[in-house]
């Protein structure tokens, strides 16, 4: 009887782990040949009317666009289809006052061989593209200048942020005159602003007592889609670490762990300057996350507290891919800053990751974070203050292919390796609200084909109403080339795999795959997942490989 009883417990445990990841509703619908040859322009959800509308572009010219709109209720019952022809000036995203093509001026930066800051004017050329329903952007460049300080000193680029209105804000070290002064370049930083005509707007100075190197930088509103219509100017967040200058060791801060967080306002003034103690001298804190007045800085660490950051990372910020590729981390640190003060800095060792490794109940092996080659997919702060960081291990790029730095965020690859990284096991680090590791969940992917291996998996996290979070990994089944409105396009054949994680007790359940069965359905590449009922339900939108039949699925987040 004991074996039977034990088996019953296993079955009950498996049921408890998976019952939350069931679709409450699933349906399919076949669209017309015209809609299938076009592309999905926009899904619209109106919960007050219990309505889901899916609009497809079936034909487009420079003056008008033709649409087919399919209407469903939110249980995916078909309610009707209507056709329409709309003038371009009324198409969402189309700028009638600018037409199919327009230009916007801006500024960017570069450095010469000796590291001197150079500003370049650039022109963004926008052209409407029905391929995806927005403007494509191409960039060309114009005149250059070498900014200088008031006393004629040259500047060395550290980091910058390009503002949506065409202005640029730069943090640069003061090289001085002549061949350059390494000490002033690392202790006196100029925060300079220019407009798109290369006219200087301001120059503020940020000074340190000891030489510094920039560890990481991030704007408070990273958005590659920003254009001239977005007037929200961005703050710049920078982390500095002490550095040791060869031949001038006595000038270095005697404590290699004296890091500094700096927030620079869009007008070039320093909003916050917060010193904090890193647990080690080498802290690659290249992930900065904001939540209200709280700042979280996360990254891999070295082992010694007397080793300076530039002993491992000597290259300028933004040029460290090779160094990061070779770096063997000894741990992982989380730093919290709130209301202008350092709240905590906690470190997790590789032994901690090994001891707290978990896998879904049905998975034999427990993939672990080993401190090498890890690409971050998403970071989420939970309502209870826990921090979830999901990413993926990868192996070294071959044949001169690109590398992915720790902390980098990217999109899908596909269509062959071309010498790029090969991706493998997925890991989610789960830190408590005091920064200590609660668990490290390791997942072996369902799909491990050649196409899957060269494509980092998209990952998403949602908090549920039941004290759990729902972790969705998009599994890659391959890709296909198809035509939409006569243009060739790659479609990635992805389907969702979802697990519930009990964050209060730090336990992971089984993953459940949706859309796969006798007929395989794959999520729409542009609109794979939406939420319903105040973010209490997930709505998966997919289609067959040919795109002929739509697939709908709802999953409650409880």
Number of C-alpha atoms within 10 A of each C-alpha: 6 7 8 9 10 11 12 12 12 13 12 11 14 16 13 13 22 16 14 21 23 16 17 12 14 16 13 18 14 14 16 12 11 15 23 21 20 24 22 22 21 15 16 11 18 12 13 6 9 12 18 22 20 16 21 23 26 24 20 17 10 10 11 15 18 16 23 23 21 20 21 18 16 20 16 20 14 17 12 10 14 10 12 11 14 13 14 19 15 12 13 11 12 17 17 12 8 12 15 16 14 15 15 15 20 25 24 21 20 14 14 9 5 9 16 20 22 19 20 19 20 21 19 17 16 20 17 19 14 20 19 14 17 16 20 15 17 11 13 10 14 11 11 16 12 14 19 20 15 8 8 13 17 25 26 29 23 23 22 21 24 21 24 19 19 21 23 24 28 25 26 24 31 27 27 20 14 9 9 18 15 15 19 17 22 25 18 20 25 24 22 23 23 21 19 20 15 20 10 14 14 14 20 15 16 17 15 13 12 19 22 28 25 23 25 21 24 20 21 17 13 10 9 6 9 15 16 14 8 11 12 13 18 20 22 24 22 23 24 20 28 30 27 22 18 9 7 10 11 11 15 19 18 15 15 23 23 17 22 21 24 19 22 20 18 20 17 22 17 17 14 15 16 16 18 20 16 24 22 22 27 29 29 26 24 21 19 22 17 15 9 7 9 15 21 21 21 25 20 26 26 24 16 14 15 13 19 27 27 20 13 18 22 14 14 16 17 13 11 14 17 13 14 20 18 12 19 16 22 20 22 24 24 25 23 22 20 16 12 17 16 18 15 16 20 17 22 18 20 17 13 18 22 16 12 18 21 23 21 22 15 10 13 9 13 19 20 24 28 17 20 19 25 25 23 24 22 18 20 17 18 16 10 11 13 19 24 22 18 26 27 22 23 21 15 17 17 14 8 9 12 14 20 21 19 24 21 14 13 15 10 12 16 21 16 13 17 14 15 20 22 19 22 23 20 26 27 24 21 22 23 18 16 16 22 18 25 22 24 29 25 25 22 17 18 15 16 16 11 16 19 27 22 24 25 28 26 20 21 17 21 19 21 18 12 10 16 22 22 23 21 21 24 24 24 27 17 17 16 13 10 14 15 19 17 11 11 11 13 13 21 24 23 25 24 24 20 25 23 29 22 17 22 13 11 18 19 24 24 23 25 17 19 21 23 11 8 6 8 15 26 28 26 22 14 12 15 16 17 14 17 16 9 7 15 15 19 19 21 24 23 26 21 19 17 11 21 16 16 19 23 21 21 23 21 20 22 17
